Amino acid sequence: MLGNFRSLFFLHYRSVYIPSETYQPQEASTRDILGYSGMQAAWELRKSYFQKSFRTMMDEKVAAANKSGIVPSHYREGAA
């Protein structure tokens, strides 16, 4: 899953412990992963486990992925 690693990485980046150039690849992979409906469904089930700021960021990324129209459909799945 997206797990605590991404949450901690985000919080460290936001607190300026991690430089932007280090965080950008992580952000890009998070954005790509959240395009999958299965990951969106898993996120909805487990997002209460995470900090509010991380939940807000992830929800924004899910909304952006759905709005972009570039949602992976390897298995012809629809949006969550």
ROSE-4610 file (N, C-alpha, C; in Angstrom, 1 decimal, always signed):
// ROSE-4610
residu = [M/M/M/L/L/L/G/G/G/N/N/N/F/F/F/R/R/R/S/S/S/L/L/L/F/F/F/F/F/F/L/L/L/H/H/H/Y/Y/Y/R/R/R/S/S/S/V/V/V/Y/Y/Y/I/I/I/P/P/P/S/S/S/E/E/E/T/T/T/Y/Y/Y/Q/Q/Q/P/P/P/Q/Q/Q/E/E/E/A/A/A/S/S/S/T/T/T/R/R/R/D/D/D/I/I/I/L/L/L/G/G/G/Y/Y/Y/S/S/S/G/G/G/M/M/M/Q/Q/Q/A/A/A/A/A/A/W/W/W/E/E/E/L/L/L/R/R/R/K/K/K/S/S/S/Y/Y/Y/F/F/F/Q/Q/Q/K/K/K/S/S/S/F/F/F/R/R/R/T/T/T/M/M/M/M/M/M/D/D/D/E/E/E/K/K/K/V/V/V/A/A/A/A/A/A/A/A/A/N/N/N/K/K/K/S/S/S/G/G/G/I/I/I/V/V/V/P/P/P/S/S/S/H/H/H/Y/Y/Y/R/R/R/E/E/E/G/G/G/A/A/A/A/A/A]
num = [1/1/1/2/2/2/3/3/3/4/4/4/5/5/5/6/6/6/7/7/7/8/8/8/9/9/9/10/10/10/11/11/11/12/12/12/13/13/13/14/14/14/15/15/15/16/16/16/17/17/17/18/18/18/19/19/19/20/20/20/21/21/21/22/22/22/23/23/23/24/24/24/25/25/25/26/26/26/27/27/27/28/28/28/29/29/29/30/30/30/31/31/31/32/32/32/33/33/33/34/34/34/35/35/35/36/36/36/37/37/37/38/38/38/39/39/39/40/40/40/41/41/41/42/42/42/43/43/43/44/44/44/45/45/45/46/46/46/47/47/47/48/48/48/49/49/49/50/50/50/51/51/51/52/52/52/53/53/53/54/54/54/55/55/55/56/56/56/57/57/57/58/58/58/59/59/59/60/60/60/61/61/61/62/62/62/63/63/63/64/64/64/65/65/65/66/66/66/67/67/67/68/68/68/69/69/69/70/70/70/71/71/71/72/72/72/73/73/73/74/74/74/75/75/75/76/76/76/77/77/77/78/78/78/79/79/79/80/80/80]
x = [+0.9/+0.0/+0.9/+0.3/+1.1/+1.8/+1.3/+2.0/+2.6/+3.2/+3.7/+5.0/+5.7/+6.9/+6.6/+5.5/+5.1/+4.7/+4.0/+3.5/+4.7/+5.7/+6.8/+7.7/+7.8/+8.6/+7.9/+6.6/+5.8/+6.0/+5.9/+6.0/+7.4/+8.4/+9.8/+10.0/+9.5/+9.6/+8.9/+7.7/+6.9/+7.6/+8.4/+9.1/+10.5/+10.8/+12.1/+13.3/+13.0/+14.2/+14.7/+13.8/+14.2/+14.0/+15.1/+15.0/+14.0/+13.5/+12.5/+13.0/+14.2/+14.7/+14.7/+14.8/+14.7/+13.2/+12.3/+10.9/+10.2/+10.6/+9.8/+9.6/+10.6/+10.3/+9.3/+9.3/+8.3/+6.9/+6.8/+5.5/+5.0/+5.9/+5.4/+5.0/+5.7/+5.2/+3.9/+3.7/+2.5/+1.3/+1.5/+0.5/+0.1/+1.1/+0.9/+0.1/+0.5/-0.1/-1.6/-1.8/-3.2/-4.1/-3.6/-4.5/-5.3/-4.8/-5.5/-6.6/-7.8/-9.0/-8.8/-8.0/-7.8/-7.0/-6.1/-5.3/-6.2/-7.1/-8.0/-8.9/-9.4/-10.3/-9.6/-8.3/-7.5/-7.3/-7.0/-6.8/-8.0/-9.2/-10.4/-10.6/-10.2/-10.4/-9.4/-8.2/-7.2/-6.7/-7.3/-6.8/-6.9/-7.8/-7.9/-6.7/-5.8/-4.6/-3.5/-3.7/-2.7/-3.0/-1.9/-2.1/-3.0/-3.6/-4.6/-3.9/-2.7/-2.1/-1.7/-1.4/-1.1/-2.4/-3.4/-4.7/-5.2/-5.1/-5.5/-4.7/-3.4/-2.5/-2.9/-3.1/-3.5/-4.9/-5.8/-7.1/-7.1/-6.2/-6.1/-5.5/-4.5/-3.9/-4.9/-5.7/-6.8/-7.7/-8.2/-9.1/-8.4/-7.1/-6.4/-6.3/-6.0/-5.8/-7.1/-8.2/-9.6/-9.9/-9.6/-9.9/-9.1/-7.9/-6.9/-7.4/-8.2/-8.6/-7.5/-6.4/-5.3/-5.2/-6.3/-6.4/-6.0/-5.0/-4.6/-5.8/-5.8/-6.9/-6.4/-5.4/-4.8/-5.8/-6.7/-7.7/-9.1/-9.2/-10.4/-11.2/-10.5/-11.2/-11.6/-12.7/-13.1/-12.6/-12.9/-12.5/-13.2/-12.6/-13.2/-14.3]
y = [-1.2/+0.0/+1.2/+2.3/+3.6/+3.8/+3.3/+3.1/+4.3/+4.0/+5.1/+5.7/+4.9/+5.5/+6.8/+6.7/+7.9/+9.0/+8.7/+9.7/+10.4/+9.6/+10.2/+11.0/+10.5/+11.2/+12.6/+12.6/+13.8/+14.8/+14.3/+15.1/+15.7/+14.9/+15.4/+16.5/+16.2/+17.2/+18.5/+18.4/+19.6/+20.4/+19.7/+20.3/+20.8/+20.7/+21.1/+20.3/+19.0/+18.2/+17.5/+17.4/+16.7/+17.8/+17.9/+18.9/+18.5/+19.5/+19.3/+18.3/+18.4/+17.5/+16.0/+15.8/+14.4/+14.0/+14.9/+14.6/+14.4/+15.1/+15.1/+13.7/+12.8/+11.5/+10.7/+10.9/+10.2/+10.8/+12.1/+12.7/+12.2/+12.1/+11.6/+10.2/+9.3/+7.9/+7.8/+8.6/+8.6/+9.0/+10.1/+10.5/+9.4/+8.7/+7.6/+6.5/+6.1/+5.0/+5.3/+6.5/+6.9/+7.0/+6.8/+6.7/+5.4/+4.4/+3.1/+3.1/+2.6/+2.5/+1.7/+0.6/-0.3/+0.4/+1.3/+2.0/+3.1/+3.7/+4.7/+4.0/+2.8/+2.1/+1.8/+1.3/+1.0/+2.3/+3.4/+4.6/+5.0/+4.9/+5.3/+4.4/+3.2/+2.3/+2.6/+3.1/+3.2/+4.6/+5.6/+6.9/+7.5/+6.9/+7.4/+7.0/+6.2/+5.8/+6.9/+7.9/+8.9/+10.3/+11.1/+12.5/+13.3/+14.3/+15.1/+15.7/+16.3/+17.0/+16.0/+14.8/+13.7/+13.3/+13.1/+12.7/+13.8/+15.1/+16.2/+16.1/+15.9/+15.9/+14.7/+13.5/+12.3/+12.5/+13.0/+13.3/+14.2/+15.2/+16.1/+15.4/+14.5/+13.8/+12.8/+12.2/+11.3/+12.1/+13.3/+14.1/+14.6/+14.9/+15.4/+14.2/+13.0/+11.9/+11.6/+11.7/+11.4/+12.5/+13.7/+14.9/+14.9/+14.4/+14.5/+13.6/+12.6/+11.7/+10.7/+10.8/+9.8/+8.8/+8.0/+6.9/+5.6/+4.9/+3.6/+2.7/+1.9/+1.0/-0.4/-0.9/-2.1/-3.2/-3.2/-4.2/-3.7/-2.6/-1.9/-1.5/-1.2/-0.8/+0.7/+1.1/+2.5/+3.2/+4.4/+5.2/+4.7/+4.8/+4.3/+5.2]
z = [+0.0/+0.0/+0.0/+0.1/+0.1/+1.4/+2.4/+3.7/+4.4/+5.5/+6.4/+5.8/+4.9/+4.3/+3.5/+2.7/+1.9/+2.8/+3.9/+4.8/+5.5/+6.0/+6.6/+5.7/+4.4/+3.4/+3.2/+3.0/+2.8/+4.0/+5.2/+6.4/+6.5/+6.2/+6.3/+5.2/+4.0/+2.9/+3.3/+3.8/+4.2/+5.3/+6.2/+7.3/+6.8/+5.6/+4.9/+5.4/+5.8/+6.1/+4.8/+3.8/+2.6/+1.5/+0.6/-0.5/-1.5/-2.2/-3.3/-4.3/-4.8/-5.8/-5.3/-4.0/-3.5/-3.4/-3.1/-2.9/-4.3/-5.3/-6.5/-7.2/-7.2/-7.8/-6.9/-5.6/-4.7/-5.0/-5.2/-5.5/-6.8/-7.8/-9.1/-9.1/-8.3/-8.3/-7.5/-6.5/-5.7/-6.6/-7.4/-8.4/-9.3/-9.9/-10.8/-10.2/-9.0/-8.3/-8.0/-7.6/-7.2/-8.4/-9.6/-10.8/-10.9/-10.2/-10.2/-9.3/-9.8/-9.0/-7.7/-7.8/-6.7/-5.6/-6.0/-5.0/-4.4/-5.2/-4.6/-3.6/-3.9/-3.0/-1.7/-1.8/-0.6/+0.2/-0.5/+0.2/+1.0/+0.4/+1.1/+2.3/+2.3/+3.4/+4.6/+4.2/+5.2/+5.5/+4.9/+5.1/+6.5/+7.3/+8.7/+9.5/+9.0/+9.7/+9.6/+8.8/+8.5/+9.1/+9.1/+9.5/+8.6/+9.2/+8.4/+7.2/+7.3/+6.2/+5.1/+5.5/+4.4/+3.8/+4.5/+3.9/+2.9/+3.3/+2.4/+1.1/+1.2/+0.0/-0.9/-0.2/-1.0/-1.7/-0.9/-1.5/-2.7/-2.6/-3.7/-4.9/-4.7/-5.8/-6.4/-5.6/-6.2/-7.1/-6.6/-7.3/-8.6/-8.6/-9.8/-10.8/-10.3/-11.2/-11.9/-11.1/-11.7/-12.7/-12.4/-13.3/-14.5/-14.5/-15.6/-16.8/-16.5/-17.5/-17.9/-17.3/-17.6/-16.5/-16.5/-15.4/-16.1/-15.5/-16.1/-16.2/-17.2/-17.4/-18.0/-17.4/-17.8/-17.8/-16.8/-16.7/-17.0/-17.7/-18.0/-16.8/-15.7/-14.5/-14.6/-13.9/-13.9/-12.6/-12.5/-11.3/-10.1/-9.0/-7.7/-7.3]
